Amino acid sequence: MITNKTKDYKKRVIDEKIQEQLGAFGAVHIRGPKWCGKTTTAEYFANSAIYLDDPDHAEEYDAISKNNINLFLEGENPHLIDEWQTYVSTWDAVRRYCDKNGDKTSLFLLTGSFSPKQGATKHTGSMRISIVDMETMSLFESGESSGQISFISLFDKKTKIQAISKLTKQGITKAIVRGGWPIAVIRNNENPLIYGKQALKSLCSTEMKEVTGMNVDPNSVLTLVKSLARNITIPVKNETIISDMSESGNHVTESTFYLYMNALKRLFVIREVPAWNPNIRSSTSIRSLPKKEFYETSIACAALNLGVDALSKDFITRGYLFESMCGRDLSAYASKYDGVLNYYRDRFKLECDFVIHLPDGRYGLFECKCGDGFIEEGASNLNKLEGLIKQHLKDNPNVHMELPSCKVVLTDTEFAYRRDDGVIVLPLACLKP
């Protein structure tokens, strides 16, 4: 089958990574949130495709999966197998084909709306199938960021920081509520909450059942998502979420909670950002719990029923959701350079929203603050954390640890500049990869 290539394909940050991985491996698996554009992007690189969720071919595909699954692999390379997890043995068939044709690359592209359970495939696919993670659209991809400052340039202390955001605070709020779904960006509906509402409804009524294989309670799922939305970006214990659900009238057992949480991760609804422990304080002082973030802020807004006007008036929630949107964009931009996201928080209330490490050893400290009045607080946190690192290196001269390459306060304000203390004040809507 030929691909459904779109003539006006909107380029994504992930494109270069896919091209790179296709040149090195037999197959590339693109994974990420549902409706983030995986299939459209894969079609851009593919020369043929099969769509395994096509209802018009359901009976035919069922028969093929039982009798000769290798028929799914036929087509001009790179060959796209969309919704491959519909028949999980497709993964092993692709892996075997890559083994038999070990000298060849750019054979297959795989996409799917969720990750199968661990152990569902017989082989991990390591060194045959490369995994590339995809986000929903960043502000740069949606055309709302001016793109005057590149992410990678932040790590060069000589970079001149001078830019002006073209996105107003109201525009930032709308982007949080609308999310980065390509369809939402393109259609620009007058009611941006409509997309998060639809995604949430689909999640609670259909997707959770599909991924767990069980009849889950939609109300319990909704209550869980609401609780997670209320605790977004906070390193909260799972017991706290379970208790919060009970107080909302939906008591779930611990086993059910973990079943649902695992499903939300496999569906790329929730991600966990690991804590960074640089050993600059005693291990008992460092908070080691991962913090939970939404891949899509629009789902959190829908769960809390917060449209643009309501969110504009709820400054605290808007700040948390802004941090989560910063995490989405930073993850997209950092992935281009194989960067890894962590966070720092200790019991002395010193925090850093994101610590991003690059493969060459450089790392940056990022705080996310809404409004001019909180920039100083963010800068103070970054300087205090850098001060702890400096003191640690002074007290332990044999320790090999670099100082941060950059200290950045990401904001929803207008101007980008570098302060006298070296802290970069940077509107998120000025950033690009």
C-alpha positions as CSV (number, residue, x, y, z in Angstrom):
1,M,0.0,0.0,0.0
2,I,1.3,3.5,-0.8
3,T,1.6,6.0,2.1
4,N,-0.9,8.7,2.8
5,K,1.9,11.3,2.5
6,T,0.7,14.9,3.0
7,K,2.0,17.4,0.5
8,D,2.3,20.2,3.1
9,Y,4.1,18.3,5.7
10,K,5.0,20.5,8.7
11,K,8.6,19.6,9.7
12,R,9.2,18.3,13.3
13,V,12.1,18.5,15.6
14,I,12.4,14.7,15.5
15,D,12.9,14.6,11.7
16,E,16.7,14.7,11.9
17,K,16.9,12.1,14.6
18,I,14.7,9.7,12.5
19,Q,16.9,10.3,9.4
20,E,20.0,9.6,11.5
21,Q,18.6,6.4,13.0
22,L,17.3,5.1,9.7
23,G,20.8,5.4,8.3
24,A,22.2,3.3,11.2
25,F,19.6,0.6,11.9
26,G,17.3,-1.7,10.1
27,A,14.1,-0.3,11.7
28,V,13.0,2.7,13.7
29,H,10.2,2.7,16.2
30,I,8.6,6.1,16.7
31,R,6.7,6.2,20.0
32,G,4.9,9.0,21.8
33,P,1.4,10.3,22.8
34,K,-1.6,9.4,20.7
35,W,-2.3,12.0,18.0
36,C,1.1,13.6,18.4
37,G,1.8,13.1,14.7
38,K,3.8,9.8,14.6
39,T,2.0,8.4,11.6
40,T,2.2,11.6,9.6
41,T,5.9,11.9,10.3
42,A,6.6,8.3,9.5
43,E,4.8,8.6,6.2
44,Y,7.1,11.5,5.3
45,F,10.0,9.1,5.4
46,A,8.3,5.9,4.2
47,N,7.9,4.6,0.6
48,S,5.2,2.2,1.4
49,A,2.9,1.5,4.4
50,I,0.4,-0.9,6.0
51,Y,-2.1,0.4,8.5
52,L,-2.9,-2.5,10.8
53,D,-5.9,-0.7,12.5
54,D,-7.7,-0.4,9.2
55,P,-11.2,-1.8,9.9
56,D,-11.8,-2.6,6.2
57,H,-9.0,-5.2,6.4
58,A,-9.5,-6.5,10.0
59,E,-10.5,-10.0,9.0
60,E,-7.7,-10.3,6.4
61,Y,-5.1,-9.0,8.9
62,D,-6.3,-11.4,11.6
63,A,-5.8,-14.3,9.2
64,I,-2.4,-13.1,8.1
65,S,-1.2,-12.6,11.7
66,K,-2.1,-16.3,12.4
67,N,-0.7,-17.8,9.2
68,N,2.0,-15.7,7.6
69,I,2.8,-12.5,9.5
70,N,5.7,-11.8,7.2
71,L,3.2,-10.5,4.7
72,F,3.0,-7.4,6.9
73,L,6.6,-6.7,6.0
74,E,6.1,-6.5,2.2
75,G,6.5,-3.1,0.6
76,E,9.1,-0.7,-0.7
77,N,11.6,0.3,2.0
78,P,11.4,2.1,4.2
79,H,8.2,0.3,4.9
80,L,5.8,1.8,7.5
81,I,3.9,-0.6,9.8
82,D,1.4,1.6,11.5
83,E,-0.2,0.5,14.8
84,W,2.1,-2.5,14.9
85,Q,1.1,-3.4,18.4
86,T,-2.3,-4.5,17.0
87,Y,-0.4,-7.8,16.3
88,V,2.5,-7.8,18.7
89,S,4.3,-10.6,16.9
90,T,5.0,-8.1,14.1
91,W,7.8,-6.8,16.3
92,D,9.6,-10.1,16.3
93,A,9.0,-10.6,12.6
94,V,10.7,-7.2,11.9
95,R,13.5,-8.1,14.2
96,R,14.1,-11.4,12.5
97,Y,14.0,-9.7,9.1
98,C,16.6,-7.2,10.2
99,D,18.8,-10.1,11.5
100,K,18.7,-11.8,8.1
101,N,19.5,-8.6,6.3
102,G,22.1,-7.3,8.8
103,D,24.0,-5.2,6.2
104,K,20.9,-3.2,5.3
105,T,19.4,-0.1,7.0
106,S,16.3,1.9,6.5
107,L,14.1,-1.1,6.1
108,F,11.1,-0.4,8.4
109,L,9.3,2.3,10.4
110,L,7.1,1.3,13.2
111,T,4.5,3.4,14.9
112,G,1.9,2.7,17.6
113,S,-0.5,4.4,20.0
114,F,0.8,2.6,23.1
115,S,3.6,0.4,24.3
116,P,2.7,-3.3,24.8
117,K,3.2,-4.9,28.2
118,Q,6.7,-5.9,29.1
119,G,7.4,-9.4,27.8
120,A,4.7,-9.2,25.1
121,T,7.5,-9.5,22.5
122,K,10.1,-12.3,22.5
123,H,13.0,-9.9,21.9
124,T,13.8,-6.3,22.8
125,G,14.9,-5.5,19.3
126,S,18.1,-4.0,20.6
127,M,20.6,-3.1,17.9
128,R,18.0,-3.9,15.2
129,I,15.1,-1.6,16.0
130,S,16.0,1.9,17.2
131,I,13.5,3.7,19.5
132,V,12.8,7.4,18.9
133,D,10.5,9.3,21.3
134,M,8.2,12.0,19.9
135,E,6.4,14.8,21.7
136,T,3.3,16.7,20.7
137,M,4.2,20.0,19.0
138,S,6.5,22.4,20.8
139,L,5.9,26.2,20.5
140,F,8.6,26.3,17.9
141,E,7.0,23.6,15.8
142,S,3.5,25.2,16.1
143,G,5.0,28.5,14.9
144,E,4.3,30.4,18.1
145,S,8.0,30.7,19.2
146,S,10.1,33.3,17.5
147,G,13.0,30.7,17.6
148,Q,15.6,33.5,18.1
149,I,17.5,31.5,20.7
150,S,18.6,27.9,20.1
151,F,18.5,25.4,23.0
152,I,22.0,24.2,22.3
153,S,23.4,27.7,22.2
154,L,22.5,28.2,25.8
155,F,25.3,25.9,26.8
156,D,27.8,28.3,25.2
157,K,28.5,31.1,27.7
158,K,29.6,33.3,24.9
159,T,26.2,33.3,23.2
160,K,24.6,36.7,22.9
161,I,21.1,36.5,24.5
162,Q,18.8,39.1,23.0
163,A,15.3,38.3,21.8
164,I,11.7,39.3,22.1
165,S,8.7,36.9,22.4
166,K,5.8,37.4,20.0
167,L,3.5,35.3,22.2
168,T,1.5,37.2,24.8
169,K,0.7,35.8,28.3
170,Q,-2.8,35.1,27.0
171,G,-1.3,33.3,24.1
172,I,0.8,31.1,26.5
173,T,-2.4,30.3,28.5
174,K,-4.2,29.3,25.3
175,A,-1.3,27.1,24.2
176,I,-1.4,25.4,27.6
177,V,-5.1,24.7,27.3
178,R,-5.0,23.8,23.7
179,G,-1.9,21.6,23.9
180,G,0.4,20.6,21.1
181,W,-1.8,18.2,19.2
182,P,-1.1,18.9,15.5
183,I,-4.8,18.9,14.7
184,A,-5.5,21.5,17.4
185,V,-2.7,23.7,16.2
186,I,-3.8,23.5,12.6
187,R,-7.5,24.1,13.2
188,N,-7.1,26.8,15.9
189,N,-10.6,26.3,17.3
190,E,-12.3,29.1,19.2
191,N,-12.7,26.6,22.1
192,P,-9.1,25.2,22.6
193,L,-10.3,23.1,25.6
194,I,-12.3,20.9,23.2
195,Y,-9.2,18.9,22.2
196,G,-8.1,18.0,25.7
197,K,-11.7,17.1,26.6
198,Q,-11.9,14.7,23.6
199,A,-8.5,13.2,24.5
200,L,-9.5,12.7,28.1
201,K,-12.9,11.1,27.1
202,S,-11.2,8.7,24.8
203,L,-8.6,7.9,27.4
204,C,-11.1,7.1,30.1
205,S,-13.7,5.3,27.9
206,T,-11.6,3.4,25.4
207,E,-7.8,3.6,25.6
208,M,-7.4,2.4,29.2
209,K,-9.5,-0.7,28.4
210,E,-7.5,-1.4,25.2
211,V,-4.1,-1.1,26.9
212,T,-4.9,-3.1,30.1
213,G,-7.2,-5.6,28.4
214,M,-9.6,-5.2,31.3
215,N,-12.9,-3.4,32.0
216,V,-11.5,-0.4,33.9
217,D,-13.8,2.0,35.7
218,P,-13.9,5.3,33.6
219,N,-14.8,7.3,36.7
220,S,-11.8,5.9,38.6
221,V,-9.5,6.7,35.7
222,L,-10.9,10.3,35.6
223,T,-10.4,10.7,39.3
224,L,-6.8,9.5,39.0
225,V,-6.1,11.9,36.1
226,K,-7.7,14.8,38.1
227,S,-5.5,13.9,41.2
228,L,-2.4,13.8,39.0
229,A,-3.4,17.2,37.4
230,R,-3.7,18.7,40.9
231,N,-0.2,17.4,41.8
232,I,1.5,18.1,38.5
233,T,5.3,18.7,38.6
234,I,5.3,17.8,42.3
235,P,7.4,14.8,43.5
236,V,4.4,13.3,45.4
237,K,4.2,9.8,46.9
238,N,1.8,7.3,45.2
239,E,0.1,6.8,48.6
240,T,-0.8,10.5,48.5
241,I,-2.5,10.1,45.1
242,I,-4.4,7.0,46.3
243,S,-5.6,8.9,49.4
244,D,-6.6,11.9,47.2
245,M,-8.7,9.6,45.0
246,S,-10.4,8.1,48.1
247,E,-11.3,11.6,49.4
248,S,-12.9,12.3,46.0
249,G,-15.1,9.3,46.5
250,N,-13.3,6.8,44.3
251,H,-11.5,4.3,46.5
252,V,-9.1,2.0,44.6
253,T,-6.9,-0.7,45.8
254,E,-3.1,-0.3,45.6
255,S,-2.9,-3.0,42.8
256,T,-5.6,-1.2,40.8
257,F,-3.7,2.1,41.2
258,Y,-0.5,0.7,39.9
259,L,-2.4,-1.0,37.0
260,Y,-3.8,2.3,36.0
261,M,-0.6,4.2,36.5
262,N,1.3,1.7,34.4
263,A,-1.3,2.1,31.6
264,L,-1.0,5.9,31.7
265,K,2.7,5.6,31.2
266,R,2.4,3.1,28.4
267,L,-0.1,5.4,26.7
268,F,2.3,8.4,27.1
269,V,-0.1,10.4,29.2
270,I,2.2,10.6,32.2
271,R,6.0,10.7,32.3
272,E,8.2,10.6,35.4
273,V,11.2,12.9,35.6
274,P,13.9,11.4,37.7
275,A,15.6,13.2,40.6
276,W,19.2,14.4,40.2
277,N,21.5,13.6,43.1
278,P,24.8,15.3,42.6
279,N,26.0,14.4,46.1
280,I,26.3,18.1,47.1
281,R,24.2,17.5,50.2
282,S,23.8,14.4,52.4
283,S,21.7,11.7,50.7
284,T,19.0,12.1,53.4
285,S,18.5,15.7,52.3
286,I,17.9,15.0,48.6
287,R,14.3,14.3,47.4
288,S,14.6,11.1,45.3
289,L,11.0,10.6,44.2
290,P,10.4,11.2,40.5
291,K,8.1,14.0,39.7
292,K,5.1,13.3,37.5
293,E,4.5,15.4,34.4
294,F,1.8,15.2,31.7
295,Y,3.0,14.8,28.2
296,E,0.1,17.0,27.3
297,T,-1.1,19.9,29.4
298,S,-4.4,20.0,27.6
299,I,-5.4,16.7,29.3
300,A,-4.6,18.2,32.7
301,C,-6.7,21.3,31.8
302,A,-9.6,19.1,30.7
303,A,-9.5,17.0,33.9
304,L,-9.6,20.2,36.0
305,N,-12.2,21.8,33.6
306,L,-10.0,24.8,33.1
307,G,-10.5,26.8,29.9
308,V,-8.5,29.8,28.9
309,D,-10.4,32.3,31.1
310,A,-10.5,30.1,34.2
311,L,-6.8,29.2,33.9
312,S,-5.8,32.9,33.5
313,K,-7.3,33.6,36.9
314,D,-5.8,30.5,38.6
315,F,-2.2,31.8,38.9
316,I,-0.9,28.8,40.9
317,T,-2.2,26.1,38.6
318,R,-1.2,28.1,35.6
319,G,2.4,28.2,36.9
320,Y,2.5,24.4,37.4
321,L,1.1,23.8,33.9
322,F,3.5,26.3,32.4
323,E,6.3,24.2,34.0
324,S,4.9,21.1,32.5
325,M,4.7,22.7,29.0
326,C,8.3,23.8,29.5
327,G,9.2,20.2,30.2
328,R,7.5,19.2,26.9
329,D,9.5,21.7,24.8
330,L,12.8,21.1,26.6
331,S,12.3,17.3,26.1
332,A,11.7,17.8,22.4
333,Y,14.7,20.2,21.9
334,A,17.1,18.2,24.2
335,S,16.2,14.9,22.4
336,K,17.8,16.3,19.2
337,Y,21.1,16.3,21.1
338,D,20.5,13.1,23.2
339,G,19.9,15.3,26.3
340,V,18.4,13.8,29.4
341,L,16.0,15.6,31.8
342,N,16.1,15.4,35.6
343,Y,15.1,17.7,38.4
344,Y,16.6,18.8,41.7
345,R,14.8,19.3,45.1
346,D,16.0,19.0,48.6
347,R,14.4,19.2,52.1
348,F,15.7,22.8,52.5
349,K,13.2,23.7,49.7
350,L,16.0,24.5,47.2
351,E,14.8,23.3,43.8
352,C,15.6,23.3,40.1
353,D,12.8,22.4,37.8
354,F,14.9,20.8,35.2
355,V,18.5,19.7,35.0
356,I,19.5,18.7,31.5
357,H,22.6,16.7,30.8
358,L,24.2,16.4,27.4
359,P,26.3,13.4,26.2
360,D,29.5,15.6,26.2
361,G,29.3,16.1,30.0
362,R,27.8,19.6,29.9
363,Y,24.6,20.3,31.9
364,G,22.2,23.2,32.4
365,L,20.0,24.3,35.2
366,F,16.5,25.5,34.3
367,E,13.8,27.1,36.4
368,C,10.3,27.9,35.1
369,K,8.6,31.0,36.3
370,C,5.5,33.0,35.3
371,G,5.6,36.8,35.5
372,D,8.4,39.3,36.0
373,G,7.9,39.2,39.8
374,F,9.1,35.6,40.1
375,I,12.2,35.9,37.9
376,E,14.4,36.9,40.9
377,E,13.2,33.8,42.9
378,G,14.1,31.5,40.0
379,A,17.5,33.2,39.5
380,S,18.2,32.9,43.3
381,N,17.5,29.2,43.3
382,L,19.8,28.6,40.4
383,N,22.6,30.7,42.0
384,K,22.2,28.9,45.3
385,L,22.4,25.5,43.6
386,E,25.5,26.5,41.7
387,G,27.0,27.8,45.0
388,L,26.4,24.4,46.6
389,I,28.2,22.7,43.7
390,K,31.1,25.2,44.0
391,Q,31.4,24.6,47.7
392,H,31.3,20.8,47.2
393,L,34.1,21.0,44.7
394,K,36.2,23.2,47.0
395,D,35.7,20.8,49.9
396,N,36.4,17.8,47.7
397,P,39.2,18.7,45.3
398,N,39.4,15.1,44.1
399,V,35.8,15.0,42.9
400,H,35.4,15.4,39.1
401,M,32.4,17.5,38.5
402,E,31.8,20.4,36.2
403,L,30.0,23.6,37.0
404,P,26.7,24.1,35.1
405,S,27.2,25.4,31.6
406,C,24.1,27.5,31.8
407,K,21.5,28.8,34.3
408,V,18.2,29.6,32.7
409,V,14.9,31.0,34.0
410,L,12.2,30.1,31.4
411,T,9.3,32.6,31.5
412,D,6.1,33.7,29.9
413,T,7.4,37.3,29.7
414,E,8.6,39.3,26.7
415,F,12.3,39.9,26.7
416,A,15.3,37.5,26.7
417,Y,18.6,38.7,28.3
418,R,21.6,37.6,30.3
419,R,21.8,39.1,33.8
420,D,25.0,40.2,35.5
421,D,25.1,37.0,37.6
422,G,25.1,34.9,34.4
423,V,21.5,33.8,34.7
424,I,19.7,33.8,31.4
425,V,16.1,35.1,31.4
426,L,14.4,33.4,28.5
427,P,10.8,33.5,27.3
428,L,9.8,29.9,26.3
429,A,8.4,31.5,23.1
430,C,11.8,32.6,22.0
431,L,13.3,29.1,22.1
432,K,14.1,26.6,19.3
433,P,16.2,23.4,19.1
